[in-house]
Amino acid sequence: MGFLQSSGNRSRRHVPSISRLFLLLSLLLIPSYSGVATKAVDERNVFKVGVILDLDSHLGNQMHMAIEIACQDVNSISSSGFHYIKPHYINSHANSLQAISAAEKLIKRKNVQVIIGLETWEGATLVAEIANQSQIPVISLARDHVAPTLMAQTLWPSLFRMSTDESDQIKCIVDVVGSYNRQRVSIIYEAGAYDTMYSKLLNSLSEELGKIGSTIEDQLILQAFSSPTGAEVSLEENLMKLKGKASPIFIVLGLSSPRSTHFLEEAKRMGLFYGDSIWIFAEKPFTNLLTSVDHSAISSPVEDAIGIITYRPKNQAYRGFISKFLNMFRRKYGEKFNFEPAIDAVRAYDCIMTVKNAIDEGPSHDIMPEILLNKISHTRLKGLSGPIQFENGQLAYRPKLQLVSVIGKEYRELKLWSPNFGFSGSFVAKQGSRRNACTIADIWKTQEEETSVENKPMVIGVPGKTPFDKFVKEERDDTTGKAKYIGFCIDVFEKAVFHFPGLDYKFSRHDGTYEELVNKVRDKFVQFTQPFMASKLSMMVPAKLDTDRALIFMEPFTPTMWIASGGILIYTMLVVWFLERPINPEFRGPWTNQLSTALWFTFSSLFFAHRERVHRNFTRIVLVIWFFVALILTQSYTAGLTSMLTLQKLKPTVTTMEWLRISKAKVGCDPDAFICKYLNDTLNFSRDVIVPISNTTSYGEEFRSGNISALFLEYPYERAFFTEYCYGYVPIRENYRFGGFGFVFPKDSPHAANFSKAILELSESGEMKRLENKWFLPECTMRNFTTDTPRLGLDSFWALFVLTIATSTACFLFACLCTRRNRQDREQGSTGDEMSVT
C-alpha cells in the first residue's frame, strides 16, 4: 500500500457566491420548514442541557453561537434520534460563585440533565461538586489549568474536560524560540488571567527552555484592566522595563480582551514591535486579540507577531460550521469577522455533539444519569476539533498546533507543529529584522509550501486485488454508490491516521502488480514504514487424522517422568517394608512374600485400594505424603490422557520442503506476489512444478484434485487462509523470513517515520492484536497447528518428588535411630539382670 500526493489546485473563489445563494434559498424555505420542525419537536423527547458561560466576553459569545449552531444541526429534521436538545443559558459574568448558583438553578428549577460551558477550572470544579450529588455530567471547556487528571477523576467523576492541558503549547513555544537561537526571553502575562496555573506553566517553560540553552530574563506582570486611565500609567511603567534589550523575544502567556487593544497600542508607541524583536503569543491571549472589537487597532501592531492556535481538520463538516458561524456573527454584530472562531467555540459545538451521541446510544425514554455518565465516558466520536475520546476525564488525543501571523484583518497559516514529531519538515527561522508580514513570508516560504501540500488530501494507493479480501476489499456504498474499502490493512492505516488529527486522505484503486503500485508512489526512491505484521514463508499442506495411537496411554508423561515415578514408587515401597517388617505380621515371611506384599501395598495405594494395615507412626507419615503425591499424579495423568483422547490430532501429509523437491511434487503460489519467483530463484524449485493460483477460492479444489501437494504463502496470508479453510490443513514453517507488511511513502517523507511510530504505539497498546483477532479468527488458526499436546515432565513435579523422598528418608533415619536405641536399652537391661542374679 502506498500513497501519492494530490497535485490539483483547488479554487475557493466561488464559495461566497454559493453561500449567498444558499442563504437566499434558506430564507425562501423558512415559512414552510418551520411547521414541519415544530411537529418534529413535539414528537421527540426534550433533552435539557444547561449552559454556563461568561456571556459578557467575546469568547463567551462565540461559544454561545457555536452551541446554537450545534443545536440547530442536531435538531434538524434530517437528524436521527428520539430527542430534541434544548439549551438553557445562564451568564456567569466570569464569577465562580455565580456559576455555583447558576448550576443549582439549572438542576433544581430547569431539571437539566447535562451542564456544559464553564471556561475556568475553578468554576468547573465547584459546579462538579454540586453535580456529583445527582450524578449529572459536567462537560467543561476550561483549559487554563494543568490539573492532575487521576486526582480530578477521583474527586469529580462526573466532570469531563473538553480540552487538553497547556504542556504541548509550552513545548511548541520553546521550539519556536530554539529556531531563532536566542538565549534570553521575557514573559508577559496579566494578573488574574493565569493566576491559578502560572507557577506550573512558568516552571514547565523554564525547564523546557533550559533544554535548549535559553533562560527567562524578565517576567512582566500586568495589572488587571480596570479603567484605561488608571491602567495607562502602570502599563507604561511596566513596558519601559522591556526597552533596550538586545535581540529580545517576548512570550505573551496571558492577556484578556479588554487589556489587548490598550496593551498593543502602548507597546507599538514605545517601539517594542520594531527592530529585531520577536513576539510569540500563546493561544489564549492570541484568541483574545482576534476577538477584540477593534480589529484595526490590533492587526497593525501584531503583523510581526507569531500566534499559536490549535489546528482544526479542514473537512467538509468544519467548513460548513465556519460558514454558519460567520453568517451568524455578521447578523449579530453587523461587522465582518475574517478569523476562524476560537478552538473553545469549536469544542463548544463538539460538546453538543457528544451529548447527542450519548443520548442516541441510550434508551429512547428516561435516560438515567449513571447511564449518561457511562455513555459520555466511552465516547468515540470524530468532532470538528478532532477525535473525541475521554481518558481520566479529559480529551485523550493531543492536537496539532498551527503557527499563524496576522496580516491586516486576516491571519496567515505558517507551520504545523505535532506533539509527537515537532514541526512538519524543516523549520529554519531567519535572523535579523522582522519588520512586516512580508519578512515572515520570506522566512517560511519553503515551509509554507510544504504545509500547503500536507494540507491537501493524500492519495492512498490500494491494490485492486489481493490474495485474500481480509486484508483489502472494495465495496460499494448502497446510498452513494461510491467505492469504499475495508479490511485489516485499512483498519491499521485508519488507526495510525488517528494519531495525526487533520491529516486528510482518500483511497485510490490500483489494478496491477505490487511493484507497479510502489513505482506510482515515486519511481525508484521509496521508503517503507515499520512492518505492522511480520512475514515469513509458510507451507500449507493437507492433513489427516492420526489413527496410529496404540501407545497413547504412555503419552501423558515424558519418559523421564515415567522413570522418576517408578523410582519413587520403589523407594517408597522399600521404606514401608523396612518400617513395618519388624512388628507387622503381614510384612513377614519369605523374602519374596515380603517384597511382593510391600510392592502390592504401595502400588494399590495409587488407587487407594490397599487393604493391609500399618502399625508404626513413621509409616503413616510416609504414606500421608505418598498419598498426596499419588493423588496429584493420577489426576494429572487422567487429565492429560482425556485431553489427548478428546482432541483429534492432525498429521501432515508432507513434513519437509526437501521431500517436495526430491519427489518433484507440484506446489501452488500466488502469481501476483513474489513467492513464485522466490520458490524458483532461492529455494530451487523447478518452474515445471510451480502452479500459479490466482483465485483463493480454488485452493481447496486444487488440493482435493491432487493438482498440488503444498501451497506456499506469506505468514499474514496464512492467517487469512485459515479463516476460509478452518479444518483439514496444517502449516509447516521453515526458517525463511521476510520483512513484513507495511506502508510505502516517498523517500525522505516525514510520514514514513510518523507512521512507523504510530504502528509501534498500536502494537504496544495491544490495538494491533485486537485488529488481528477481529479479521483472523484465532480459534481457526490454533485448531490447525500440528504441535503435540504438551506432555507432563519432571520439571512440573520435582518439588513433590523431593518432598516425598525427604519425608521417607527422614522417617527411615529416625526409625533406625529408635531401633538402635531400643537395642542398647535391651542390652543394658539384660546386663543389669545378670548382675542382680549374681
C-alpha positions in Angstrom: 0.0 0.0 0.0 1.4 3.4 -0.8 0.3 7.0 -1.3 0.5 9.7 -3.8 0.3 13.4 -3.1 -2.7 15.1 -4.8 -1.4 17.6 -7.3 -4.6 19.5 -8.1 -5.1 23.1 -7.0 -8.5 24.0 -5.5 -10.1 27.3 -6.1 -12.2 28.8 -3.4 -13.3 32.0 -5.1 -16.7 30.5 -5.8 -17.6 29.9 -2.2 -19.0 33.4 -1.4 -21.5 33.3 -4.3 -22.6 29.8 -3.3 -23.0 30.9 0.3 -25.2 33.8 -0.8 -27.3 31.5 -3.0 -27.7 29.1 -0.1 -28.7 31.9 2.3 -31.3 33.2 -0.2 -32.8 29.7 -0.6 -32.9 29.3 3.1 -34.9 32.5 3.6 -37.4 31.4 0.9 -37.8 28.0 2.6 -38.2 29.1 6.2 -42.0 29.5 6.2 -42.7 26.0 5.0 -40.0 24.5 7.1 -41.0 25.8 10.5 -44.2 24.0 10.6 -42.6 20.7 10.0 -39.9 21.4 12.5 -42.4 22.2 15.2 -44.2 18.9 14.6 -41.0 17.0 14.7 -40.0 18.6 18.0 -43.4 17.7 19.5 -42.9 14.0 18.6 -39.4 13.9 20.2 -38.4 14.0 23.9 -36.9 17.3 25.0 -33.5 16.8 26.5 -32.4 19.8 28.6 -28.8 21.0 28.6 -27.6 23.7 30.9 -25.1 26.1 29.6 -23.0 28.3 31.9 -20.8 30.8 30.1 -19.4 34.3 30.6 -21.7 36.0 28.1 -20.1 39.4 28.8 -16.9 38.3 26.9 -16.4 38.0 23.2 -15.2 34.4 23.7 -18.3 33.5 25.6 -20.4 34.9 22.8 -18.5 32.8 20.3 -19.2 29.7 22.3 -22.9 30.7 22.6 -23.2 31.0 18.8 -21.4 27.6 18.3 -23.8 25.9 20.7 -26.8 27.5 18.9 -25.4 26.2 15.6 -24.9 22.7 17.1 -28.4 22.6 18.4 -29.8 23.6 15.0 -27.8 20.8 13.4 -28.7 18.0 15.8 -32.4 19.1 16.0 -32.8 19.3 12.2 -35.4 17.1 10.5 -32.6 15.1 8.8 -31.0 14.3 12.1 -31.9 10.9 13.5 -32.8 10.2 17.2 -35.6 10.4 19.6 -34.5 13.5 21.5 -34.7 17.3 20.9 -31.8 19.2 22.6 -32.9 22.4 24.3 -30.2 24.6 25.8 -30.8 26.8 28.9 -28.2 29.6 29.2 -27.1 31.4 32.3 -24.4 34.2 32.4 -21.7 33.5 34.9 -20.2 37.0 34.5 -16.8 35.3 34.9 -17.6 34.7 38.6 -17.1 31.2 40.0 -19.6 31.8 42.8 -22.3 32.9 40.3 -21.5 29.7 38.4 -22.5 27.7 41.5 -25.8 29.4 41.9 -26.4 29.0 38.1 -25.8 25.3 38.4 -28.2 24.9 41.3 -30.9 26.8 39.4 -30.4 24.7 36.3 -30.5 21.4 38.2 -33.4 22.2 40.6 -35.6 24.5 38.5 -34.8 23.7 34.9 -34.2 19.9 35.5 -31.3 19.9 33.1 -29.6 16.5 32.5 -26.2 17.8 31.4 -24.2 21.0 32.1 -21.7 22.4 29.6 -19.5 25.5 29.4 -17.6 26.7 32.4 -14.5 28.3 30.9 -12.5 28.3 34.1 -11.2 25.3 36.1 -12.2 26.8 39.4 -15.8 27.3 38.3 -15.9 23.8 36.7 -14.7 22.0 39.9 -17.2 23.9 42.1 -20.1 23.1 39.8 -18.9 19.4 39.6 -19.1 19.2 43.4 -22.8 20.0 43.1 -23.4 17.8 40.1 -21.7 14.8 41.8 -24.6 14.6 44.2 -27.1 14.0 41.4 -24.6 12.3 39.0 -25.2 15.0 36.3 -22.4 15.1 33.8 -20.5 18.3 33.5 -18.5 19.0 30.3 -16.1 21.8 30.9 -14.3 23.9 28.3 -11.7 25.0 30.9 -8.1 24.8 29.6 -6.3 27.3 31.8 -5.3 24.9 34.5 -3.0 21.9 34.4 -4.7 19.6 36.9 -3.6 16.0 37.8 -6.1 14.0 35.7 -6.2 11.0 38.0 -6.9 13.1 41.0 -9.5 15.1 39.1 -11.3 11.9 38.0 -11.4 10.7 41.6 -12.7 13.9 43.1 -15.1 14.8 40.4 -16.2 11.6 38.5 -19.0 13.5 36.7 -16.6 16.1 35.3 -15.3 15.9 31.7 -12.8 18.4 30.2 -13.4 19.1 26.5 -9.8 20.4 26.4 -6.2 19.5 26.7 -3.6 20.9 29.0 -1.1 23.6 28.1 2.1 21.5 28.2 2.2 21.0 24.4 1.9 24.7 23.8 4.9 25.3 26.1 6.9 22.8 24.0 5.8 24.5 20.8 6.8 27.9 22.1 10.2 26.5 23.1 10.7 25.0 19.6 10.0 28.4 18.1 12.5 30.1 20.4 15.1 27.5 19.6 14.7 28.2 15.9 15.9 31.8 16.5 18.8 30.7 18.6 18.1 33.2 21.3 19.3 32.7 24.9 17.0 35.1 26.8 13.3 35.6 26.7 10.8 37.8 28.6 7.5 36.6 29.8 4.3 38.8 29.8 1.0 37.9 31.5 -1.9 39.7 33.1 -2.6 39.2 36.7 -5.9 37.4 37.1 -5.7 35.8 33.7 -3.3 33.0 34.7 -3.2 33.1 38.4 -4.3 29.5 39.0 -1.7 28.0 36.7 1.0 30.5 36.1 3.5 28.9 38.5 3.2 25.5 36.8 3.4 27.0 33.3 6.4 29.0 34.3 8.2 26.1 35.8 7.4 24.0 32.7 8.5 26.8 30.4 11.7 27.4 32.3 12.6 23.6 32.3 11.9 23.3 28.5 13.9 26.5 27.8 16.8 25.1 29.8 17.0 22.1 27.4 17.8 24.4 24.5 20.2 26.7 26.5 17.8 29.6 27.0 16.6 31.3 30.2 13.8 33.6 31.3 15.3 37.0 31.7 12.3 39.0 32.8 8.7 38.5 34.0 6.3 41.3 33.3 3.1 41.0 35.3 0.4 43.5 34.1 -2.2 44.7 36.5 -5.8 43.5 35.7 -7.5 46.0 33.5 -9.9 48.2 35.4 -10.0 51.6 33.6 -8.0 53.0 30.7 -6.9 56.0 32.7 -5.7 54.1 35.7 -4.1 51.3 33.8 -2.2 53.6 31.4 0.4 54.8 33.9 1.1 51.3 35.3 1.3 49.8 31.9 3.8 52.4 30.6 6.0 51.9 33.6 6.0 48.1 33.1 6.7 48.3 29.4 9.7 50.6 30.0 11.4 47.6 31.6 11.4 45.8 28.3 13.0 48.6 26.2 16.7 48.4 25.3 17.0 44.6 25.4 19.3 43.0 22.8 17.6 40.7 20.4 14.6 40.3 22.6 11.9 37.5 22.5 8.6 38.4 24.2 6.3 35.5 25.1 2.8 36.5 26.0 1.1 33.9 28.1 -1.9 35.7 29.4 -3.8 38.8 28.1 -7.5 39.5 28.4 -9.7 41.0 25.7 -10.2 44.4 27.5 -6.5 44.7 28.0 -5.5 43.7 24.5 -6.1 46.9 22.5 -4.6 49.2 25.1 -1.6 47.0 25.6 -0.7 46.6 21.9 -1.1 50.3 21.1 1.1 51.3 24.0 3.7 48.6 23.1 3.7 49.9 19.5 4.1 53.5 20.6 7.1 52.6 22.7 8.7 50.8 19.7 8.6 47.3 21.2 7.4 45.8 17.9 10.2 47.2 15.8 13.8 46.1 15.3 14.7 42.5 15.7 12.1 41.9 18.5 10.1 38.6 18.3 6.7 38.3 19.8 5.1 34.9 20.4 1.5 34.7 21.6 0.1 31.6 23.3 -3.3 30.6 22.1 -5.5 32.1 24.7 -4.1 35.7 24.5 -3.9 35.4 20.7 -7.6 34.4 20.7 -8.4 37.3 22.9 -6.6 39.6 20.4 -8.6 38.3 17.5 -11.9 38.5 19.3 -11.4 42.1 20.3 -13.9 44.5 18.7 -11.3 47.0 17.4 -9.6 44.8 14.7 -7.9 47.7 13.0 -6.1 48.7 16.2 -4.9 45.2 16.8 -3.9 44.0 13.4 -1.4 46.8 12.8 0.9 46.0 15.8 0.8 42.2 15.7 1.5 41.9 12.0 5.1 40.9 13.0 3.9 38.5 15.8 3.6 34.7 15.8 0.4 33.3 17.2 -0.2 29.7 18.2 -3.6 28.2 17.7 -5.0 24.6 17.8 -5.2 23.0 14.4 -8.7 22.0 13.2 -9.2 19.5 10.4 -10.4 21.4 7.4 -13.0 18.9 6.3 -16.5 19.5 4.9 -18.2 19.5 8.3 -15.8 22.1 9.6 -16.2 24.3 6.5 -20.0 24.1 6.9 -19.7 25.2 10.5 -17.4 28.1 9.7 -19.9 29.3 7.0 -22.8 29.2 9.5 -20.7 30.8 12.2 -19.6 33.8 10.1 -23.1 34.4 8.9 -24.4 34.4 12.4 -21.6 36.7 13.5 -22.4 39.2 10.8 -26.1 39.2 11.6 -25.4 39.6 15.3 -22.7 42.2 15.3 -23.2 43.7 11.9 -19.5 43.5 11.0 -17.2 41.2 9.1 -15.2 38.7 11.1 -12.4 37.2 8.9 -10.7 35.0 11.6 -11.7 31.4 12.4 -13.6 31.1 15.7 -11.6 30.2 18.8 -10.9 26.5 19.5 -13.1 26.9 22.6 -16.1 27.7 20.3 -15.4 24.7 18.1 -15.2 22.5 21.2 -18.5 24.0 22.5 -20.0 22.7 19.2 -18.4 19.3 20.0 -19.9 19.3 23.5 -23.4 19.3 22.0 -22.4 16.6 19.5 -21.0 14.5 22.4 -24.3 14.8 24.3 -26.2 13.9 21.2 -24.1 10.9 20.6 -24.5 9.7 24.3 -28.3 10.1 24.3 -28.7 8.4 21.0 -26.8 5.3 22.3 -29.0 5.2 25.4 -32.7 4.3 25.8 -35.3 6.4 23.9 -37.0 7.4 27.2 -35.9 8.2 30.7 -32.1 8.3 30.4 -30.7 7.7 33.9 -27.8 9.9 35.0 -25.5 6.9 35.6 -26.2 5.6 32.0 -25.5 9.0 30.6 -22.2 9.3 32.5 -21.2 5.9 31.2 -22.0 6.8 27.6 -20.1 10.0 27.7 -17.1 8.4 29.3 -17.0 5.9 26.5 -17.5 8.4 23.7 -15.8 7.6 20.4 -16.6 10.5 18.1 -15.0 12.4 15.3 -15.7 16.0 16.2 -14.9 19.3 14.5 -11.9 19.9 16.7 -10.6 16.3 16.2 -11.2 12.9 17.7 -13.3 13.0 20.9 -12.4 10.3 23.4 -12.1 10.9 27.2 -9.3 9.4 29.3 -9.4 10.1 33.0 -11.9 12.8 32.4 -10.1 14.8 29.7 -9.6 14.6 26.0 -7.2 11.7 25.2 -5.8 13.0 21.9 -3.2 15.7 21.6 -4.0 18.0 18.8 -1.5 19.6 16.4 -0.7 23.3 16.8 -0.7 25.9 14.0 1.7 28.9 13.8 0.0 31.9 12.3 0.7 35.5 11.6 -1.8 38.4 11.3 -1.9 40.2 8.0 -4.4 43.1 8.1 -7.8 41.7 9.1 -6.8 38.1 8.4 -4.1 35.7 9.5 -1.8 33.6 7.5 -1.0 30.0 8.4 2.7 29.4 8.7 3.6 26.0 10.0 2.2 22.9 11.7 3.6 21.5 15.0 2.9 18.0 16.2 3.2 16.9 19.9 5.0 13.7 18.9 7.1 14.9 16.0 7.6 18.7 16.3 7.4 20.8 13.2 6.4 19.2 9.9 9.5 19.3 7.7 12.4 21.7 8.4 12.0 24.9 10.5 14.7 27.5 9.9 14.0 31.0 11.1 15.7 33.9 9.5 17.7 36.2 11.8 17.5 39.9 11.6 14.7 42.4 11.0 11.1 41.2 11.3 9.6 44.5 10.0 6.4 43.2 8.4 4.4 40.2 7.2 6.5 40.1 4.0 9.5 39.2 6.1 7.7 36.4 7.7 6.7 35.1 4.2 10.4 35.1 3.3 11.3 33.2 6.4 8.8 30.4 5.9 8.2 30.4 2.2 9.5 26.9 1.7 7.9 25.6 4.9 4.5 27.1 4.0 4.7 25.5 0.6 5.3 22.1 2.3 2.5 22.8 4.7 0.1 23.6 1.8 1.0 20.3 0.2 0.5 18.5 3.5 -3.0 20.1 3.9 -4.1 18.5 0.6 -5.6 15.1 0.7 -3.1 12.3 0.4 -4.0 9.8 -2.3 -3.6 6.3 -0.8 -2.9 3.6 -3.5 -4.9 0.5 -2.7 -4.4 -2.8 -4.6 -7.5 -3.7 -6.5 -6.9 -7.4 -6.0 -5.3 -9.2 -3.1 -5.0 -12.9 -2.4 -7.5 -12.6 0.4 -10.1 -9.9 0.9 -9.5 -10.0 4.6 -6.6 -7.5 4.0 -8.2 -5.1 1.5 -11.6 -5.3 -0.1 -13.5 -2.8 -2.2 -17.2 -2.4 -1.6 -19.9 -0.1 -3.0 -21.8 2.2 -0.7 -25.5 1.4 -1.0 -26.6 5.1 -0.8 -23.9 7.0 -2.6 -22.7 4.2 -5.0 -19.1 5.3 -4.2 -16.3 2.8 -3.6 -15.2 2.2 0.0 -12.5 0.0 1.3 -12.5 -2.4 4.3 -10.0 -4.9 5.6 -7.2 -5.4 8.1 -4.7 -3.1 6.3 -7.4 -0.4 6.0 -8.1 -0.6 9.7 -4.4 -0.4 10.6 -4.0 2.6 8.4 -7.0 4.4 9.8 -5.9 3.7 13.4 -2.5 5.1 12.5 -4.0 8.2 10.9 -6.0 8.7 14.2 -2.6 9.7 15.8 -2.5 12.7 13.3 -5.7 14.7 13.6 -6.3 16.8 10.5 -4.5 14.5 8.1 -6.8 14.3 5.1 -6.6 11.4 2.7 -8.5 9.4 0.1 -8.2 5.9 -1.3 -7.4 5.2 -5.0 -7.7 1.7 -6.6 -4.7 0.3 -8.4 -5.0 -2.6 -10.8 -1.7 -4.2 -11.3 1.3 -5.7 -9.5 2.7 -4.5 -6.2 5.8 -3.4 -7.9 3.8 -1.1 -10.3 1.9 0.3 -7.3 5.2 1.1 -5.5 6.5 2.8 -8.6 3.4 5.0 -8.6 4.4 6.3 -5.2 7.7 7.6 -6.5 9.8 6.0 -9.2 12.8 4.2 -7.8 13.0 6.1 -4.5 10.6 5.0 -1.8 10.7 4.4 2.0 8.9 1.6 3.9 7.4 2.0 7.4 7.8 -0.3 10.3 6.1 -3.6 9.5 2.7 -3.9 11.2 2.6 -7.6 10.6 5.8 -9.8 10.4 6.1 -12.1 7.4 7.8 -15.4 6.8 7.4 -18.3 4.4 4.6 -20.7 5.3 3.8 -24.0 3.6 0.2 -25.2 3.8 -0.3 -28.9 3.4 -3.4 -31.2 3.7 -3.7 -33.1 7.0 -5.3 -36.3 8.0 -6.3 -37.8 11.3 -3.5 -39.7 13.1 -5.1 -43.2 13.7 -1.9 -44.9 14.9 -2.5 -44.3 18.6 -1.9 -47.7 20.3 0.6 -46.4 22.8 -1.4 -43.2 23.6 -1.7 -44.3 27.3 2.1 -43.6 27.6 2.0 -40.1 26.2 0.7 -38.0 29.1 4.1 -38.4 30.8 7.5 -38.0 29.4 9.9 -40.9 29.6 11.9 -39.2 32.3 8.7 -38.7 34.2 7.8 -42.4 34.0 11.3 -43.4 35.2 11.1 -40.9 38.1 7.6 -42.0 39.1 8.7 -45.7 39.1 11.8 -44.9 41.1 9.7 -43.0 43.7 7.3 -45.9 43.9 10.1 -48.5 44.5 11.8 -46.2 47.1 8.6 -45.7 49.0 7.9 -49.5 48.9 11.3 -50.3 50.4 10.9 -47.7 53.2 7.4 -49.0 54.1 8.7 -52.6 54.1 11.7 -51.6 56.4 9.4 -49.8 58.8 6.7 -52.4 59.1 8.6 -55.7 58.8 9.8 -55.9 62.5 6.3 -55.5 64.0 3.7 -56.1 61.3 2.9 -59.8 60.6 1.6 -59.1 57.1 5.1 -58.0 56.0 6.8 -61.1 57.4 7.6 -64.5 55.9 9.9 -65.4 53.0 11.7 -62.6 51.3 9.7 -62.9 48.1 6.5 -62.6 50.1 7.7 -59.6 52.0 8.8 -57.7 48.9 5.6 -58.6 46.9 3.4 -57.5 49.8 5.3 -54.2 50.1 5.1 -53.7 46.3 1.4 -54.5 46.1 0.7 -52.3 49.1 2.5 -49.3 47.6 1.1 -49.8 44.0 -2.5 -50.3 45.2 -2.2 -47.1 47.3 -2.1 -45.2 44.0 -5.8 -46.1 43.6 -6.4 -46.2 47.4 -7.3 -49.9 47.1 -4.8 -51.2 49.7 -6.1 -53.5 52.5 -3.0 -54.0 54.7 -2.8 -52.2 58.0 0.2 -50.3 59.2 1.4 -50.3 62.8 4.1 -47.6 63.1 3.6 -43.9 63.1 6.7 -43.4 60.9 5.0 -45.5 58.2 1.8 -43.4 58.5 3.8 -40.2 58.0 5.5 -41.7 54.9 2.1 -42.8 53.5 0.4 -39.4 54.0 2.9 -37.7 51.8 2.8 -40.6 49.3 -1.0 -40.5 49.1 -0.8 -36.8 48.3 1.8 -37.4 45.6 -0.2 -40.3 44.2 -3.4 -38.1 44.1 -1.6 -35.4 42.1 0.0 -37.9 39.7 -3.2 -39.8 39.0 -5.3 -36.7 38.5 -2.7 -35.2 36.2 -2.4 -38.4 34.2 -6.2 -38.7 33.8 -6.5 -35.1 32.6 -3.7 -35.4 30.1 -5.0 -38.7 28.7 -8.5 -37.3 28.5 -7.2 -34.3 26.5 -5.3 -36.5 24.1 -8.3 -38.8 23.5 -10.7 -35.9 23.0 -8.6 -33.8 20.6 -8.2 -35.2 17.1 -4.6 -35.0 16.1 -3.9 -33.9 12.6 -1.0 -35.4 10.8 0.5 -33.5 7.8 0.8 -35.4 4.5 4.1 -33.5 3.8 6.5 -32.8 6.5 9.5 -31.1 4.8 10.3 -28.9 1.9 13.1 -31.2 0.9 10.7 -34.0 0.3 8.8 -31.8 -2.2 11.9 -31.0 -4.1 13.1 -34.6 -4.2 9.7 -36.0 -5.2 9.1 -33.1 -7.7 5.6 -32.7 -6.3 3.7 -29.7 -7.6 3.3 -26.7 -5.4 1.0 -23.7 -5.6 1.6 -20.0 -5.0 0.1 -16.6 -5.7 1.3 -15.2 -9.1 0.8 -11.6 -8.1 3.1 -11.9 -5.1 6.9 -12.6 -5.2 6.5 -16.1 -3.7 6.5 -17.9 -7.1 9.7 -16.2 -8.1 11.2 -16.8 -4.7 10.5 -20.6 -5.0 12.3 -20.8 -8.3 15.2 -18.4 -7.7 16.0 -19.0 -4.0 14.5 -22.4 -3.0 15.5 -24.1 -6.3 12.0 -25.4 -7.2 11.7 -26.2 -10.9 9.4 -24.0 -12.9 7.6 -27.1 -14.0 6.3 -27.9 -10.5 5.2 -24.4 -9.6 1.5 -23.9 -10.2 0.3 -20.2 -10.1 -3.2 -20.0 -8.5 -4.8 -16.6 -8.7 -8.2 -17.4 -7.2 -8.1 -18.1 -3.5 -11.4 -19.8 -3.5 -9.9 -22.6 -5.7 -7.2 -23.5 -3.2 -9.3 -26.3 -1.7 -10.3 -27.7 -5.0 -6.6 -27.8 -6.1 -5.7 -29.8 -3.1 -8.6 -32.2 -3.4 -8.0 -32.9 -7.1 -4.3 -33.6 -6.4 -3.0 -30.8 -8.6 -0.8 -29.5 -5.8 0.7 -31.2 -2.8 1.6 -27.9 -0.9 0.7 -24.2 -1.1 3.3 -21.6 -0.3 2.0 -18.3 1.3 3.4 -15.5 3.3 2.6 -15.8 7.0 -0.1 -13.0 7.1 -1.9 -14.8 4.3 -1.7 -18.0 6.3 -4.0 -16.3 8.9 -6.5 -15.4 6.2 -6.2 -18.9 4.7 -7.5 -20.5 7.9 -10.5 -18.2 8.1 -11.6 -19.7 4.8 -10.3 -23.3 5.3 -10.8 -23.8 9.0 -10.1 -27.5 9.1 -8.1 -30.1 7.2 -4.8 -28.2 6.7 -1.8 -27.6 8.8 1.1 -25.1 8.3 4.7 -26.2 8.0 7.1 -23.4 8.7 10.8 -23.3 8.0 13.3 -20.5 8.7 12.7 -18.3 5.7 11.8 -14.8 6.9 10.8 -11.6 5.0 10.4 -8.0 6.1 6.7 -7.9 6.7 3.6 -5.9 5.7 4.0 -2.1 5.9 3.1 1.2 4.1 5.1 2.9 1.4 5.9 6.6 1.2 8.2 8.7 -1.0 11.8 8.7 0.3 12.6 11.3 2.9 8.8 11.8 3.5 8.2 12.7 7.2 5.1 10.5 7.0 7.2 7.3 6.9 8.8 7.9 10.3 5.5 9.3 11.7 3.5 6.2 10.7 6.3 3.9 11.9 6.0 5.4 15.4 2.2 5.2 15.2 2.4 1.5 14.3 4.7 0.9 17.3 2.3 2.6 19.6 -0.6 0.4 18.2 1.5 -2.7 18.9 2.5 -1.6 22.4 -1.1 -0.7 23.3 -2.5 -4.1 22.1 -4.6 -2.5 19.5 -2.8 -4.3 16.7 -3.5 -7.7 18.3 -7.2 -6.8 18.6 -7.4 -5.9 14.9 -5.7 -9.3 14.0 -8.2 -11.2 16.1 -11.1 -9.2 14.5 -10.2 -10.2 11.0 -8.4 -13.5 11.5 -10.3 -15.9 13.8 -7.7 -17.2 16.4 -9.6 -20.4 17.0 -9.3 -21.5 13.4 -5.6 -20.8 13.4 -5.0 -22.7 16.6 -7.1 -25.6 15.6 -4.8 -26.4 12.7 -1.5 -26.3 14.5 0.4 -29.6 14.4 2.0 -29.0 17.8 1.6 -32.1 20.0 -0.3 -31.8 23.3 2.2 -30.9 26.0 3.5 -33.9 27.9 4.0 -33.7 31.6 7.6 -33.9 32.6 9.8 -33.9 35.7 10.0 -30.1 35.8 6.3 -30.0 36.8 6.6 -32.5 39.7 10.2 -32.3 41.0 9.1 -30.4 44.2 6.6 -33.2 45.1 9.2 -35.9 44.5 11.8 -34.1 46.7 9.1 -33.8 49.4 8.3 -37.5 49.4 11.9 -38.6 49.2 12.9 -36.2 52.0 10.0 -37.4 54.2 10.6 -41.1 53.6 14.4 -40.7 54.2 13.8 -38.8 57.4 11.4 -41.4 58.7 13.8 -44.1 57.7 16.7 -42.5 59.6 14.6 -41.8 62.7 13.4 -45.4 62.7 17.0 -46.6 62.5 17.9 -44.4 65.5 15.0 -45.6 67.5 15.8 -49.2 66.7 19.4 -48.8 67.8 18.4 -47.0 71.0 15.9 -49.8 71.8 18.6 -52.4 71.2 21.0 -50.5 73.6 18.3 -50.3 76.2 17.7 -54.0 75.9 21.4 -54.8 76.2 21.7 -52.6 79.3 18.6 -54.2 80.8 19.9 -57.8 80.3 23.3 -56.8 81.8 21.5 -55.4 84.9 19.5 -58.6 85.3 22.7 -60.8 85.3 24.3 -58.6 87.9 21.2 -58.9 90.1 21.2 -62.7 89.9 24.9 -62.7 90.8 
